[in-house]
Amino acid sequence: MQAKIQGQHRRFAEDNDVDLINVGRAWSSIESQLPTLALTVDGNHPSLAGSYIEALAIYRYLSDRSLVVAAYRPDGMSVTDAESIASEIERRISSKLRLRAALPP
């Protein structure tokens, strides 16, 4: 399902000449790096951790600031999980969130 959604978002970005905040890439990376985190509540809709990934990816894109300065942690999420998610996005994902540059002309 994730690949289908990612493809639809990419096509939308291409068709409308807009940037794509590549949350799908962030999601996939964190899912493989932190397999114990439940990212969905039902296989499709994001859990607290999944929503936090999306929020941090959007924040990183819009602010162009390191996630090290993002102090917010959702109620009910451990400090360890929040730091792991932020670190994973910052370390592996943040430079690849903006996809427009990689799109063909």
URZI-V880284 format. One line per field, one symbol per residue. phi: phi as a letter, one per 30 degrees, with the letter a starting at -180 (. if undefined). burial: 1 if it has 24 or more other ideal C-beta (glycine too) atoms within 12 Angstrom, else 0. A space follows every 50 residues. Layout:
phi: ???
burial: ???
This chain:
phi: .ddddedddddedddchbdcdddeddeddddddbddddcbcbibdddedd ddedddddedddchceddddddbdejcdeddddddddddddccedcddce ddddd
burial: 01000000110010000001111111111110010010100000011111 11111111111000001001000100100011011111110111011110 00000
